[in-house]
Amino acid sequence: MRVDRTTRLPHPAEDVVAWHSRPGALVRLTPPGLGRADSSGDLSEGSRVTVRMGPDLLPGALRPVWRLRHSGTRRDPASLSFTDTQLTGPFRLWRHRHDIGPDGDGTAIRDRIDAELPGGTTAGEGTLARTLEGLFGFRERQLRDDLAFHGRHAQQPRQTVAIAGASGLIGTQLAALLSTGGHTVLRMVRGRSAGPGEISWDPARGRLDPEDLAGVDAVVNLAGRSIATRLTPRARREILESRTGSSALLAEALASLPADVRPRVLVQASAIGAYGAQRPGELLTESDAFGEGFLAEVVRAWEAAARPAAEAGVRTVLLRTGVVLSDGGGALLPQLPLYRAGLGGRIAPVHARLSWITLDDMVRAYAHALVTEDLEGPVNAVGPQPVTQREFARTLGRVLHRPALLPVPAIGPRLLLGAEAARELVLADQAVSDARLRASGFDPAATDLESALRHVLRR
């Protein structure tokens, strides 16, 4: 089968070519639910890329790892052409030709794919064509939104940014976004010696050489154990210590450095759990007091651990993250199989409010915090329109063309996670305001839930 597609972008060809030529481009163009791409961004003749496939790319495929080779590369500042050819993977044949060049005042990207399914069958070509159409739509929007974000900050100097937690869902995408914008990313790694572009540290043992951060412009801390678990005494201890330990270690290292080599900004992960899980009838802002419950206690200690950096004069931003929507992890992913099977429905009381943000707007919020000099302190990182659980279920069902009529019995989350975790994670009722983030100049790509889910799920 052959698929031809032309995408036109209102951005100069030089900007589009530069974006594609930098590390992280393939990561940004690969939806997390389709796979995880490993690529240096090098498009030279014979360079290779590996995609660890998710279940959505080719259902039933026997090869979870897809390896491709770049060839026929031709590049100048305003044009780029290359071909990806499968070496090993799920297809009998895969050849993807990319041609990028000027198109009036903008840029045209022309894709031609020649593919053959395993065994030479044509039975799955319709499914593959729909998957590719969704992928092209995702890539077009991703390119438009990322290029628009970088364009808004084009006059600001490029930074060297150290990221703790760079291998996680948010960290992987943030590193790619910054790299495609021309910034330099240093990944903070644990349990081994640092390689090129890395900094070694061990927050569990309190090990970090402050000199490794000397001369770095900014630090992002995303480190922390997952909270999606039963809150046993051990889990509670690990959740708290993984956050406060990493935050304190980084903050104290920054504070110890001389001012002339000290990073200028620390962007610290936080959470809307600060306000407590049950806040019916309120619109929560950064000026609201901390709420009650385990997660509120964690956030209070987590944010306090970053204080030494702020007291030393490092601009410190505490991004209180809402429910991150992605097909590659987080709260949305476990719901998708039920909806696709026609068994989906709300997972909390009808009128409980959910404050969401897409993965892509989340990583852009981190990048925005890095380059926005007058932003500091707690900042809610949520979308502009919180929704009720009823609205969320109906919208997700509509996007997937599936019914959303079967609410999850309240006993279900309690059996899976325990009563406390179910109350704080699944049954939460929080309408959180994004007014401060938007007032700082942040422009979210997803302004309503339906458009957000259509992008995330490639619909």
C-alpha positions as CSV (number, residue, x, y, z in Angstrom):
1,M,0.0,0.0,0.0
2,R,1.0,3.6,-0.6
3,V,0.1,6.6,1.5
4,D,0.8,10.2,0.3
5,R,0.3,13.2,2.6
6,T,1.2,16.9,2.4
7,T,1.2,19.1,5.5
8,R,1.5,22.8,5.2
9,L,2.8,24.9,8.1
10,P,2.7,28.7,8.5
11,H,6.4,28.8,9.6
12,P,9.6,29.5,7.6
13,A,11.2,26.5,6.1
14,E,14.5,27.3,7.9
15,D,12.7,26.9,11.3
16,V,11.0,23.7,10.3
17,V,14.2,22.1,8.9
18,A,16.2,23.2,12.1
19,W,13.5,21.7,14.3
20,H,13.6,18.3,12.5
21,S,17.4,18.3,12.5
22,R,17.7,18.6,16.3
23,P,17.7,15.8,19.0
24,G,14.2,15.1,20.2
25,A,12.3,15.7,17.0
26,L,11.2,12.1,16.6
27,V,10.2,11.8,20.2
28,R,7.9,14.8,19.8
29,L,6.4,13.3,16.6
30,T,5.8,9.9,18.2
31,P,2.6,9.7,20.3
32,P,3.6,7.9,23.6
33,G,0.8,5.3,23.0
34,L,2.4,4.3,19.7
35,G,5.9,3.8,21.0
36,R,9.0,5.2,22.5
37,A,11.5,6.5,20.1
38,D,15.3,6.6,20.6
39,S,17.1,8.9,18.3
40,S,19.9,11.4,18.6
41,G,18.4,13.6,15.9
42,D,21.2,12.7,13.5
43,L,19.7,12.3,10.0
44,S,23.1,11.5,8.3
45,E,23.4,8.7,5.8
46,G,23.1,5.3,7.6
47,S,22.1,6.7,11.0
48,R,19.5,4.5,12.8
49,V,16.5,5.0,15.0
50,T,14.7,2.5,17.3
51,V,11.0,2.6,18.3
52,R,9.8,0.4,21.1
53,M,6.3,-0.1,19.9
54,G,3.2,0.4,22.0
55,P,0.0,-1.7,21.3
56,D,-1.6,0.9,19.1
57,L,0.8,1.0,16.1
58,L,0.1,-2.5,14.7
59,P,-2.2,-4.6,16.9
60,G,-1.0,-8.2,17.2
61,A,2.5,-7.4,15.9
62,L,5.1,-10.0,16.9
63,R,8.0,-7.6,16.9
64,P,7.8,-5.0,19.7
65,V,11.1,-3.3,18.6
66,W,11.2,-1.4,15.3
67,R,14.5,-0.4,13.8
68,L,14.9,1.9,10.9
69,R,17.8,3.4,8.9
70,H,18.0,6.9,7.5
71,S,19.3,7.2,3.9
72,G,19.3,9.6,0.9
73,T,19.7,12.6,3.2
74,R,19.9,16.0,1.5
75,R,19.9,19.1,3.6
76,D,20.4,22.8,3.4
77,P,19.0,25.6,5.6
78,A,15.7,25.7,3.9
79,S,15.1,22.1,2.7
80,L,15.5,18.6,4.0
81,S,14.9,15.2,2.4
82,F,15.5,11.7,3.8
83,T,14.1,8.2,3.7
84,D,13.4,5.8,6.6
85,T,13.7,2.2,5.7
86,Q,12.8,-0.7,8.1
87,L,15.7,-2.9,9.1
88,T,13.7,-5.1,11.5
89,G,10.1,-4.7,12.8
90,P,6.5,-5.5,12.3
91,F,6.2,-4.9,8.5
92,R,7.2,-6.9,5.6
93,L,8.3,-3.6,3.9
94,W,8.4,-0.1,5.2
95,R,9.8,2.9,3.4
96,H,9.0,6.4,4.4
97,R,10.2,9.4,2.3
98,H,10.2,12.8,3.9
99,D,10.6,16.0,1.9
100,I,10.5,19.4,3.6
101,G,10.8,22.7,1.8
102,P,9.4,26.2,1.2
103,D,5.8,26.6,0.2
104,G,5.0,30.3,-0.4
105,D,5.5,32.1,2.9
106,G,5.4,28.8,4.8
107,T,6.6,25.2,4.6
108,A,5.3,22.0,3.0
109,I,6.1,18.6,4.4
110,R,5.5,15.8,1.9
111,D,5.4,12.2,3.2
112,R,5.3,9.1,1.0
113,I,5.0,5.7,2.7
114,D,5.2,2.4,1.0
115,A,4.3,-0.5,3.3
116,E,3.5,-4.2,3.1
117,L,2.0,-6.0,6.0
118,P,3.4,-9.3,7.4
119,G,2.8,-12.2,5.0
120,G,1.9,-9.8,2.2
121,T,-1.7,-9.7,3.3
122,T,-4.0,-6.7,2.6
123,A,-6.5,-7.5,5.3
124,G,-5.2,-5.0,7.7
125,E,-4.5,-2.2,5.3
126,G,-7.7,-0.3,6.3
127,T,-6.7,-0.3,10.0
128,L,-3.1,0.7,9.1
129,A,-4.4,3.6,6.9
130,R,-6.5,4.9,9.7
131,T,-3.6,4.7,12.2
132,L,-1.4,6.6,9.8
133,E,-4.1,9.2,9.2
134,G,-4.3,9.8,13.0
135,L,-0.6,9.9,13.3
136,F,-0.2,12.5,10.6
137,G,-2.9,14.6,12.2
138,F,-1.1,14.3,15.6
139,R,2.2,15.3,14.0
140,E,0.8,18.3,12.2
141,R,-0.7,19.7,15.3
142,Q,2.4,18.9,17.4
143,L,4.6,20.7,14.9
144,R,2.3,23.7,14.7
145,D,2.0,24.0,18.5
146,D,5.7,23.4,19.2
147,L,6.9,25.8,16.5
148,A,4.5,28.4,17.7
149,F,5.8,28.0,21.3
150,H,9.4,28.3,20.2
151,G,8.6,31.3,18.0
152,R,7.1,33.2,21.0
153,H,10.4,32.8,22.8
154,A,12.8,33.0,19.8
155,Q,14.5,36.2,21.0
156,Q,15.5,34.7,24.4
157,P,18.9,33.1,24.9
158,R,19.2,29.3,24.6
159,Q,19.8,27.6,27.9
160,T,21.5,24.6,29.3
161,V,19.0,22.8,31.4
162,A,19.6,19.9,33.9
163,I,16.6,17.6,34.3
164,A,16.0,15.2,37.1
165,G,13.5,12.6,36.2
166,A,14.2,13.0,32.5
167,S,13.3,9.3,31.6
168,G,9.7,9.6,32.9
169,L,6.6,10.4,30.9
170,I,6.9,14.2,31.4
171,G,10.7,14.3,31.5
172,T,11.1,12.5,28.2
173,Q,8.8,14.9,26.4
174,L,10.3,18.0,28.1
175,A,13.8,17.0,27.2
176,A,12.7,16.6,23.5
177,L,10.8,19.9,23.5
178,L,13.7,21.8,24.8
179,S,16.2,20.1,22.5
180,T,14.1,20.9,19.4
181,G,14.0,24.5,20.5
182,G,17.8,24.7,20.5
183,H,18.4,24.3,24.2
184,T,21.0,22.0,25.7
185,V,19.6,19.2,28.0
186,L,21.7,17.5,30.7
187,R,19.9,14.4,32.1
188,M,20.5,13.6,35.7
189,V,21.0,9.8,36.1
190,R,21.1,7.5,39.1
191,G,22.8,4.3,39.7
192,R,25.7,4.6,37.2
193,S,28.4,6.9,36.1
194,A,27.5,9.9,33.9
195,G,27.9,9.6,30.2
196,P,28.0,12.5,27.6
197,G,25.2,15.0,28.3
198,E,24.5,13.5,31.8
199,I,25.0,14.4,35.5
200,S,25.3,11.6,38.0
201,W,23.5,11.9,41.4
202,D,21.9,9.6,44.0
203,P,19.2,11.4,46.0
204,A,18.5,8.3,48.1
205,R,22.0,8.6,49.5
206,G,22.2,12.4,49.4
207,R,25.0,12.3,46.7
208,L,25.3,15.2,44.3
209,D,28.4,17.2,43.5
210,P,27.3,20.9,43.3
211,E,30.1,21.6,40.9
212,D,28.3,19.4,38.3
213,L,25.6,22.1,38.2
214,A,28.0,25.0,38.0
215,G,27.5,26.9,34.8
216,V,24.1,25.3,34.1
217,D,21.4,27.9,33.5
218,A,18.4,26.0,34.9
219,V,17.3,22.9,36.8
220,V,14.0,21.0,36.5
221,N,13.2,18.5,39.2
222,L,10.6,15.8,38.2
223,A,11.9,13.1,40.5
224,G,9.6,11.2,42.7
225,R,8.0,7.8,43.2
226,S,4.6,7.2,41.6
227,I,1.6,7.9,43.8
228,A,-0.7,5.5,41.8
229,T,-0.5,2.8,44.5
230,R,-2.0,1.6,47.7
231,L,-0.9,3.9,50.4
232,T,0.8,1.3,52.7
233,P,3.2,2.7,55.4
234,R,6.1,1.8,53.1
235,A,4.6,3.4,50.1
236,R,3.8,6.6,52.0
237,R,7.3,6.8,53.3
238,E,8.8,6.3,49.8
239,I,6.5,8.8,48.2
240,L,7.4,11.4,50.7
241,E,11.1,10.8,50.9
242,S,11.6,10.5,47.2
243,R,10.2,14.0,46.7
244,T,11.6,15.8,49.7
245,G,15.0,14.1,49.4
246,S,15.5,15.0,45.8
247,S,14.1,18.5,46.2
248,A,16.3,19.3,49.3
249,L,19.4,17.8,47.7
250,L,19.0,20.0,44.6
251,A,18.0,23.1,46.4
252,E,20.9,22.9,48.9
253,A,23.4,22.2,46.0
254,L,22.2,25.3,44.2
255,A,22.4,27.4,47.3
256,S,26.0,26.3,47.9
257,L,27.3,27.5,44.6
258,P,28.8,31.0,44.1
259,A,26.3,33.4,42.5
260,D,28.3,33.8,39.3
261,V,28.0,30.1,38.4
262,R,24.7,29.2,40.1
263,P,21.7,28.2,38.0
264,R,19.3,31.1,37.8
265,V,16.1,29.1,38.0
266,L,14.7,25.9,39.6
267,V,11.4,24.5,38.3
268,Q,10.1,22.0,40.8
269,A,7.3,19.5,40.2
270,S,4.4,19.8,42.6
271,A,0.7,18.9,42.5
272,I,-2.8,20.2,42.9
273,G,-3.0,17.6,45.8
274,A,-1.8,20.6,47.8
275,Y,-5.5,21.8,48.1
276,G,-6.8,18.5,49.5
277,A,-8.8,16.0,47.5
278,Q,-12.3,17.1,48.5
279,R,-13.0,20.8,47.7
280,P,-16.6,20.8,46.3
281,G,-18.0,24.1,45.1
282,E,-14.6,26.0,45.2
283,L,-12.4,27.4,42.4
284,L,-8.9,26.9,43.8
285,T,-6.1,29.3,43.3
286,E,-2.5,29.5,44.5
287,S,-3.5,31.8,47.3
288,D,-5.7,29.1,48.9
289,A,-4.5,27.3,52.0
290,F,-3.2,23.8,51.9
291,G,-5.9,21.2,52.4
292,E,-6.1,18.0,54.3
293,G,-5.0,14.5,53.6
294,F,-1.8,12.6,52.8
295,L,-1.1,14.2,49.4
296,A,-1.5,17.7,50.8
297,E,1.0,16.9,53.5
298,V,3.4,15.6,50.9
299,V,3.1,18.7,48.8
300,R,3.6,21.0,51.7
301,A,6.9,19.2,52.7
302,W,7.9,18.8,49.0
303,E,7.6,22.6,48.3
304,A,9.3,23.5,51.6
305,A,12.3,21.4,50.7
306,A,13.0,23.7,47.7
307,R,13.2,26.8,50.0
308,P,17.0,26.9,50.3
309,A,17.3,27.6,46.6
310,A,14.7,30.4,46.7
311,E,16.4,31.9,49.8
312,A,19.7,31.9,47.9
313,G,18.2,34.0,45.2
314,V,17.4,31.2,42.7
315,R,14.0,31.9,41.0
316,T,12.0,28.9,42.1
317,V,8.8,27.9,40.4
318,L,6.5,25.2,41.9
319,L,4.3,23.8,39.2
320,R,1.2,22.2,40.8
321,T,0.3,19.6,38.2
322,G,-3.3,18.5,37.5
323,V,-4.4,15.3,35.9
324,V,-2.1,14.8,32.9
325,L,-3.9,13.4,29.8
326,S,-1.7,11.0,27.7
327,D,-2.2,7.7,25.9
328,G,1.2,6.6,27.3
329,G,0.6,6.7,31.0
330,G,-1.2,8.5,33.9
331,A,-4.9,8.4,34.8
332,L,-6.3,8.2,31.3
333,L,-4.4,5.1,30.1
334,P,-6.2,2.5,32.3
335,Q,-9.6,3.7,31.3
336,L,-9.0,3.3,27.5
337,P,-9.5,-0.5,27.3
338,L,-12.8,-0.3,29.1
339,Y,-14.1,2.5,26.8
340,R,-12.9,0.7,23.6
341,A,-14.7,-2.4,24.8
342,G,-17.9,-0.4,25.2
343,L,-17.8,-0.6,29.0
344,G,-16.6,2.9,29.9
345,G,-18.1,5.4,32.3
346,R,-17.3,7.8,35.0
347,I,-15.1,6.7,37.8
348,A,-16.2,9.2,40.5
349,P,-19.4,10.9,41.6
350,V,-21.3,12.7,38.8
351,H,-20.6,16.3,39.8
352,A,-17.0,15.8,41.1
353,R,-14.7,18.2,39.2
354,L,-11.5,17.1,37.4
355,S,-8.7,19.6,36.6
356,W,-6.9,18.2,33.6
357,I,-4.0,19.2,31.3
358,T,-2.6,17.5,28.2
359,L,0.9,16.0,28.4
360,D,2.1,18.4,25.7
361,D,0.7,21.5,27.4
362,M,2.3,20.2,30.6
363,V,5.8,20.1,29.1
364,R,5.3,23.5,27.5
365,A,4.3,24.8,30.9
366,Y,7.6,23.6,32.3
367,A,9.5,25.2,29.3
368,H,7.5,28.4,29.8
369,A,8.4,28.6,33.5
370,L,12.1,28.2,32.5
371,V,12.1,31.3,30.3
372,T,9.5,33.5,32.0
373,E,11.6,35.7,34.3
374,D,8.8,37.1,36.4
375,L,7.2,33.8,37.2
376,E,8.0,32.2,40.6
377,G,6.4,30.5,43.6
378,P,3.4,28.1,43.3
379,V,1.7,28.0,39.9
380,N,-1.2,25.8,38.9
381,A,-0.5,23.7,35.8
382,V,-4.0,22.8,34.6
383,G,-6.1,23.4,31.6
384,P,-8.5,26.4,31.4
385,Q,-11.8,24.4,31.8
386,P,-12.2,21.9,34.7
387,V,-15.0,19.4,34.0
388,T,-17.3,17.2,36.0
389,Q,-16.8,13.4,35.9
390,R,-20.0,13.2,33.9
391,E,-18.7,15.6,31.3
392,F,-15.3,13.8,31.2
393,A,-17.0,10.4,30.6
394,R,-19.3,11.6,27.9
395,T,-16.6,13.5,26.1
396,L,-14.2,10.5,26.1
397,G,-17.0,8.3,24.9
398,R,-17.8,10.7,22.1
399,V,-14.2,11.0,21.0
400,L,-13.8,7.2,20.9
401,H,-17.3,6.6,19.4
402,R,-18.2,4.4,22.3
403,P,-20.9,4.5,25.0
404,A,-20.1,5.9,28.4
405,L,-23.0,4.5,30.4
406,L,-21.4,2.2,33.0
407,P,-20.1,4.1,36.0
408,V,-17.4,2.3,37.9
409,P,-18.9,1.1,41.2
410,A,-17.4,3.1,44.1
411,I,-16.1,-0.2,45.7
412,G,-13.9,-0.8,42.6
413,P,-11.2,1.9,43.3
414,R,-11.3,1.1,47.0
415,L,-10.6,-2.6,46.4
416,L,-7.8,-1.8,43.9
417,L,-6.1,1.1,45.8
418,G,-7.5,1.1,49.3
419,A,-9.9,3.6,50.7
420,E,-7.4,6.5,51.3
421,A,-5.7,6.3,47.9
422,A,-9.1,5.9,46.1
423,R,-10.4,9.0,47.9
424,E,-7.4,11.1,47.1
425,L,-6.6,9.9,43.6
426,V,-9.8,8.6,42.0
427,L,-12.7,10.3,43.8
428,A,-11.1,13.7,44.1
429,D,-13.3,16.8,43.6
430,Q,-11.0,19.8,42.6
431,A,-11.7,22.7,40.3
432,V,-8.4,24.4,40.0
433,S,-7.8,27.8,38.3
434,D,-5.1,28.3,35.6
435,A,-5.5,32.1,35.8
436,R,-2.0,32.8,37.1
437,L,-0.3,30.6,34.5
438,R,-2.2,32.3,31.6
439,A,-1.6,35.7,33.1
440,S,2.1,35.1,32.8
441,G,1.8,34.7,29.0
442,F,1.2,30.9,28.7
443,D,-1.0,30.0,25.8
444,P,-2.3,26.5,26.1
445,A,-2.8,24.5,22.8
446,A,-5.8,22.6,24.3
447,T,-8.4,24.9,25.6
448,D,-11.3,22.4,25.9
449,L,-11.5,18.8,26.9
450,E,-12.8,17.5,23.5
451,S,-10.0,19.0,21.5
452,A,-7.5,17.8,24.1
453,L,-8.6,14.2,23.9
454,R,-8.8,14.3,20.1
455,H,-5.1,15.3,20.0
456,V,-4.0,12.9,22.7
457,L,-5.9,10.0,21.1
458,R,-5.3,11.0,17.5
459,R,-9.0,11.2,16.6
